[in-house]
């Protein structure tokens, strides 16, 4: 996670403690660090957005701690996921967007 100036908002040792934290605890830890720094809005990065469900859940978890996820930046986004995020009030910016997934 980075601030608007591109500086990391996480303590350098924070990444190591995530090895044993459940996702809800990880979000709580990150949210506490952000809150201490006066940060209340963030963007998330993800490689691929499929249904958007896990991102919406993560955003809901952050919201419980007073942190609002406003945007998601991804390499690839599938339209269903983009729609789910839009319904949750989250903007998506992606390198590529596809209408659906075709397995071969």
Secondary structure, 3 states (H helix, E strand, C coil): CECCCCCECCCCCHHHHHHHCCHHHHHHHHHHHHHHCCCCEEEEEEEEECCCHHHHHHHHHHHHCCCEEEEEEEEEEEHHHHHHHHHCCCEEEEEEEECCCCCC
